[in-house]
């Protein structure tokens, strides 16, 4: 890990990215995740995973009050399960 909190091969540290750049980087990583998971080398997958974690943690740090969909919570899942039966 380098002094700014990122890893050496990650490019620009997440803390140094503007909000728009951070969101664009996250979107790109999420778009490419499946392909890297299926076909990337172990090293590529590890690098991708670490970069995704670093960027997601930075986004969450900046947006601690993000909207959470009630259906994505355990209680919401129980409501869906009850409605199906």
Secondary structure as GFF3:
##gff-version 3
##sequence-region A 1 85
A	DSSP	three_ten_helix	8	10	.	.	.	ID=ss1
A	DSSP	three_ten_helix	14	16	.	.	.	ID=ss2
A	DSSP	alpha_helix	19	39	.	.	.	ID=ss3
A	DSSP	alpha_helix	42	62	.	.	.	ID=ss4
A	DSSP	three_ten_helix	70	72	.	.	.	ID=ss5
A	DSSP	alpha_helix	74	84	.	.	.	ID=ss6
###
